[in-house]
C-alpha cells in the first residue's frame, strides 16, 4: 500500500450538490477498490492560472489515500470519462511528502479544536 494524493478540478457550472456528488463518486470508487481515505479537503471555487475549456474558475478537491498501484489506473480512467472533471493530478507521496501531509493535518485539527474551545 502506497500513499497517494489526488487533486482534481471540477467545472464551475455545477451546483454545490452536484460538486459534492462528484467528489463522493470518486471517494466511492477508491473505497470500493480497497483504498483507505486518509484526508479529504474541499478547496472551493478558485481562479485557474490559465483558461481550461474556456473556463477561468473551477471547484478544487483533494483526496489523500492509501491504495495499491492498480487502483490508480481505475481512478484515472473514471476521471477521464467524467465530463465534470476538467483537470486532475495523482501522485505517490514519498516519505517526506507523507510526513509533511501528516503535520499539515495535525496542525489543521489543532486549529479547529482551538476555535471550538473559544
VENJO-V318340 format. One record per residue. N is the residue number from 1. RES is the residue in one letter. PSI is psi as a letter, one per 40 degrees, with the letter a starting at -180 (none if undefined). D_LAST is the distance of its C-alpha to the last C-alpha in whole Angstrom. Layout:
n->N res->RES psi->PSI d_last->D_LAST
n->N res->RES psi->PSI d_last->D_LAST
//
This chain:
n->1 res->X psi->h d_last->39
n->2 res->X psi->i d_last->38
n->3 res->X psi->h d_last->35
n->4 res->X psi->i d_last->35
n->5 res->X psi->h d_last->32
n->6 res->X psi->h d_last->34
n->7 res->X psi->h d_last->32
n->8 res->X psi->i d_last->34
n->9 res->X psi->h d_last->34
n->10 res->X psi->i d_last->35
n->11 res->X psi->i d_last->37
n->12 res->X psi->e d_last->35
n->13 res->X psi->e d_last->37
n->14 res->X psi->i d_last->35
n->15 res->X psi->i d_last->33
n->16 res->X psi->d d_last->29
n->17 res->X psi->d d_last->31
n->18 res->X psi->d d_last->34
n->19 res->X psi->d d_last->32
n->20 res->X psi->d d_last->30
n->21 res->X psi->d d_last->33
n->22 res->X psi->d d_last->34
n->23 res->X psi->d d_last->31
n->24 res->X psi->d d_last->32
n->25 res->X psi->d d_last->36
n->26 res->X psi->d d_last->35
n->27 res->X psi->d d_last->33
n->28 res->X psi->d d_last->35
n->29 res->X psi->d d_last->38
n->30 res->X psi->d d_last->37
n->31 res->X psi->d d_last->36
n->32 res->X psi->d d_last->39
n->33 res->X psi->e d_last->41
n->34 res->X psi->e d_last->39
n->35 res->X psi->i d_last->36
n->36 res->X psi->h d_last->33
n->37 res->X psi->h d_last->30
n->38 res->X psi->d d_last->27
n->39 res->X psi->i d_last->25
n->40 res->X psi->h d_last->25
n->41 res->X psi->h d_last->24
n->42 res->X psi->h d_last->24
n->43 res->X psi->e d_last->24
n->44 res->X psi->a d_last->26
n->45 res->X psi->h d_last->28
n->46 res->X psi->i d_last->29
n->47 res->X psi->h d_last->33
n->48 res->X psi->i d_last->35
n->49 res->X psi->d d_last->37
n->50 res->X psi->i d_last->40
n->51 res->X psi->h d_last->41
n->52 res->X psi->h d_last->42
n->53 res->X psi->f d_last->44
n->54 res->X psi->f d_last->44
n->55 res->X psi->h d_last->40
n->56 res->X psi->e d_last->38
n->57 res->X psi->i d_last->35
n->58 res->X psi->i d_last->33
n->59 res->X psi->h d_last->31
n->60 res->X psi->h d_last->30
n->61 res->X psi->i d_last->29
n->62 res->X psi->h d_last->28
n->63 res->X psi->h d_last->29
n->64 res->X psi->h d_last->29
n->65 res->X psi->i d_last->32
n->66 res->X psi->h d_last->34
n->67 res->X psi->i d_last->38
n->68 res->X psi->i d_last->41
n->69 res->X psi->d d_last->43
n->70 res->X psi->d d_last->45
n->71 res->X psi->d d_last->42
n->72 res->X psi->d d_last->41
n->73 res->X psi->d d_last->45
n->74 res->X psi->d d_last->44
n->75 res->X psi->d d_last->41
n->76 res->X psi->d d_last->42
n->77 res->X psi->d d_last->45
n->78 res->X psi->d d_last->43
n->79 res->X psi->d d_last->41
n->80 res->X psi->d d_last->44
n->81 res->X psi->d d_last->45
n->82 res->X psi->h d_last->42
n->83 res->X psi->e d_last->43
n->84 res->X psi->d d_last->39
n->85 res->X psi->h d_last->39
n->86 res->X psi->d d_last->40
n->87 res->X psi->i d_last->39
n->88 res->X psi->i d_last->38
n->89 res->X psi->h d_last->38
n->90 res->X psi->h d_last->37
n->91 res->X psi->i d_last->38
n->92 res->X psi->h d_last->38
n->93 res->X psi->h d_last->35
n->94 res->X psi->a d_last->37
n->95 res->X psi->d d_last->35
n->96 res->X psi->d d_last->34
n->97 res->X psi->d d_last->32
n->98 res->X psi->d d_last->31
n->99 res->X psi->d d_last->29
n->100 res->X psi->d d_last->27
n->101 res->X psi->d d_last->26
n->102 res->X psi->d d_last->25
n->103 res->X psi->d d_last->23
n->104 res->X psi->d d_last->22
n->105 res->X psi->d d_last->20
n->106 res->X psi->d d_last->19
n->107 res->X psi->d d_last->17
n->108 res->X psi->d d_last->16
n->109 res->X psi->d d_last->15
n->110 res->X psi->d d_last->13
n->111 res->X psi->d d_last->11
n->112 res->X psi->d d_last->10
n->113 res->X psi->d d_last->9
n->114 res->X psi->d d_last->6
n->115 res->X psi->d d_last->5
n->116 res->X psi->d d_last->6
n->117 res->X psi->d d_last->4
n->118 res->X psi->none d_last->0
//
